Amino acid sequence: MATTAEELRTVIDKLSPQDQERMLAYARELAQPQPFPHTPLPPGTPGYIVAQLSVSPEVGEAMARALEDTERIDPDGWE
């Protein structure tokens, strides 16, 4: 059974020179590390990235209120 790299070489060798150049450009693009997106943050974003976010004071206050609201327990809310 051929390795992935061997199979890629076999397939690429069958391509036209122009398509080989396109494949090379694509492979180079895939090999570049991608920067973290600014928004929206994908699920599982590391905490140190979230800690670097900055928001306006108004948004910060709204976020703080939302966190406080989620910590409250409404005993009548389970009806």
C-alpha positions in Angstrom: 0.0 0.0 0.0 1.4 3.4 -1.0 1.8 6.2 1.5 -0.1 9.4 1.0 3.0 11.2 -0.2 3.6 8.5 -2.8 0.1 8.5 -4.0 0.1 12.3 -4.3 3.3 12.1 -6.4 1.7 9.6 -8.7 -1.4 11.7 -9.2 0.5 15.0 -9.6 2.8 13.4 -12.2 -0.2 12.8 -14.3 -1.3 16.5 -14.3 -0.4 19.1 -16.8 2.3 21.6 -15.9 -0.3 24.3 -15.2 -2.3 22.0 -12.9 0.9 21.0 -11.1 1.6 24.7 -10.5 -1.9 25.1 -9.1 -1.4 22.0 -6.8 1.9 23.5 -5.6 0.3 26.8 -4.8 -2.5 25.0 -3.0 -0.1 22.9 -1.0 1.9 26.0 0.0 -1.3 27.7 1.1 -2.2 24.7 3.3 1.2 24.6 4.8 1.0 28.2 6.1 -0.1 28.6 9.7 -3.5 30.2 9.8 -4.0 33.2 12.2 -6.7 33.0 14.7 -9.9 34.6 13.5 -10.9 37.7 15.3 -14.7 37.1 15.2 -16.6 34.9 15.6 -14.5 32.7 17.7 -14.8 29.0 16.8 -15.8 26.5 19.5 -12.9 25.3 21.5 -10.9 28.6 21.2 -8.1 28.5 23.7 -8.5 30.5 26.8 -5.4 32.6 26.3 -7.0 33.8 23.0 -10.2 34.8 24.7 -8.2 36.6 27.4 -6.7 38.9 24.8 -10.1 40.1 23.5 -11.0 43.7 24.3 -14.5 45.3 24.2 -16.0 48.7 25.0 -17.0 49.4 28.6 -20.7 49.1 27.5 -20.2 45.7 26.1 -18.2 44.7 29.1 -21.0 45.7 31.4 -23.5 43.8 29.3 -21.4 40.7 29.4 -21.0 41.0 33.2 -24.8 41.3 33.6 -25.3 38.3 31.4 -22.9 36.2 33.4 -24.6 37.3 36.6 -28.0 36.4 35.2 -26.8 32.9 34.3 -25.6 32.3 37.8 -29.0 32.9 39.4 -31.2 30.1 40.2 -35.0 30.6 39.7 -36.7 27.9 41.8 -40.0 28.6 40.0 -38.3 28.3 36.6 -38.6 24.5 36.6 -42.4 24.3 36.3 
